[in-house]
């Protein structure tokens, strides 16, 4: 505190010297700060209950209100609080508040008495030549200061302004005042608890909103990713999830139906015996929609199963049977199994025409529409016009 005050005094004296040169007609008003000038305002606020008997929650509420009062009071009197010290080492807990005057027009020399209501009124008494002792104005001003403290702090904590004997109150009047102050304190506590409950409820609501928005955003992101995969087609999906070059080549190879239809009966029988069981298993799997934890997880499992099925077809094909002929055989079997009016030219086309893939693409579109609808409901501002075109309230 001492170092801060001395630094401010030095800076202010430098400014005052400069102003005296610039404004010689105000030389007297711009005199430097003397070494005996009062530059510190001190206040002490004491809690009425002894340290060992006080209610901790009551005391903390009182301390909070005292600090708020002290800061507001300093600002009201053109001063700044620099230090607040709590003492619990004596009979009653108390708070020391130290403030310094603000360097401003009307108090260029940091005179603390100009920031003190009692001293200001005492000086006014002298300046106006009022009758009676100037100390009377001082005491009256300080009674007003204590009245303000009682109204803003004391009464809220069931503290009486003065005792019953000083005001000559009988027992009934004093008891009635205590009951009134107690009721006021309980009302203040109820208000504080309601505000705290409202604050906690608002925080919980904000937390839930953030969680919901994060969930909605992640679901929309997943729906958009799945929809992009569905619209991109099977080959693009495999390249994104498991880009196996051998599998991709097998899926993209066009079928050649004419070749295997000209084989002799023995080879056709061998081909059918080798491929029919694998084809039947695969076509049965292609009838079912992808299943798994989430649409994307179901697709991943579906593609892995698909890769295994294509490898089984390649392994089961007779050595003399070329892969394009295998593709044509599978495409023809899928056309009959799924009732499609045409035979797909590639194995990828066979899969994309299957009920499984069609179910996946349809579900992807539905999920994306649903996610966008939920986002619009949870973020209504996104669907409104630009804020610059609306009238503020």
Secondary structure, DSSP 8 states (H G I E B T S, - for coil): -HHHHHHHHHHHHHHHHHHHHH-GGGTTTT----TT----EEEEEEEEEETTT--HHHHHHHHHHHHHHHHHHHHHTTEEEEEEEEE-SSSEEEEEEEEEE--BTTBTT--GGGG-HHHHHHHHHHHHT-SS-HHHHHHHHHHHHHHHHHHHTGGGGT--SS-HHHHT--HHHHHHHHHHHHHHHHHHHHHHHHHHHHHHHHHHHHHHHHHHHHHHHHHHHHHHHHHHHHHH-HHHHHHHH---HHHHHHHHSB--HHHHHTS-HHHHHHHHHHHHHHHHHHHHHTTS---SSSHHHHHHHHHHHHHHHHHHHHHHS-TTS-HHHHHHHHHHHHHHHHT-SS--SBHHHHHHTSHHHHHHHHHHHHHHHHHHHHHHHH-GGGGS--GGGS---
